[in-house]
Amino acid sequence: MTAPPGPLAWVSWLRVVAVLGVVMIHTVGATASGPGSTTTVDGWVARALDLPFLWAVPVFVMLSGALSLDPERYRGSGAYLRRRAWRLVPGLVVWHVVYVAYLSLTREGWWQGLGPVLARVVQGQVAPHLYFFWIVLGLSLLTPLLVPWVARSGRREWVVAALAAYAVPVLSTWPLGSDGARVGLSHAAWSWWLPYLGAYLMGWALRGVTLPRRSVVPALGLAVGLSALLTWQWRNEDAPGWLEQWSGAHYYSLTVAVLSVLVLLLAQTLLRPDGALRALTRPSLLRAVDAVAGASMGIFAMHYLVLLVGIDTGWLGEPVSTWPVLLVRFAVVSVVTTALVLVLRRVPVVRQVL
């Protein structure tokens, strides 16, 4: 869905920034997690480009909730589920087939038969981003149950429900087991939606909420501080063990949950006709932004294939590279992927999976 102009212009901008954040994570991830990530300039730059964007996937889910849970846009469960299935299922199937085919042809021993490949699909081991299709599909199936409740309740109930649901993944990463280990969450195609239900509800619960003017600078400072904390603590021997145990640098941590909420609130506050970034809401500019935002699912799905091809052919350097190479790689993957998706979306049949 493309955000309508005016009050929801922030949705389009946030979609564009979020999908570019996902591209950034994947283009610099090998260097950020490789040898020397905490002892070299290249490693630290890669970490600073990677970890602060951990909010991207939760915010994508929040944006989906902010639009899909709107009772005024809802036209009944049948119409909604048909539309979502038509939008999501072809992409889910086609992109899994595409990545399975590419990896089978380029990685020796990757194909071990249909059974093992289906097991990879179910566990999200084909490509590191395709699980997002399962998240959105699962939440879409729940939406017909949630919208009637949203319609008859108010913001207080929405926020409480969102916090309660968000607590599930957060508590599951805490060392609450009998042996001091994490309780853990089961990851499978049919349950991937569960850790993101809180983000989905939070997107609707906070839609339309803006920060008081005096709170904007502190909120920005807190967001920058949390981003810096994530950059420093991840896989860092100098970070205290309790920090990683109780609020690690991963999608389910309390730190990332707070950062995601801050990003959403700041976007709504700043990207509006009377906000500090109102110049970005001009109709002429929004037409271009809306086009890219509308293609964000396709960019999300295709960018990793462009990255793989670029690295496999040597055009984008080695997986672990210097920081200038990483920036060039990010720019090339972003531009090439966006251009391909925008062009291919003009083809009716292809558009269905982009």
Protein Blocks (a to p, Z undefined) as FASTA:
>chain_A
ZZdehjlmmmmmmmmmmmmmmmmmmmmmmmmmmghklmcfklmmmmmmmmmmmmmmmmmm
mmmmmmmmpmklpgbjklmmmmmmmmmmmmmmmmmmmmmmmmmmmmghkagcjklmmmmm
mnopmbcklmmmmmmmmmmmmmmmmmmmmmmmcfklmmmmmmmmmmmmmmmmpcfbfnop
afbjaddfklmmmmmmmmmmmmmmmgoiacdfklmmmmmmmmmmmmmmmmmmnopakbcf
klmmmoccdfkbmklmmmmmmmmmmmmmmmcfklmklmmmgfklmmmmmmmmmmmmmmmm
mmmmmmmmmmmnomnopfbacfklmmmmmmmmmmmmmmmmmmmmmpmklmmmZZ
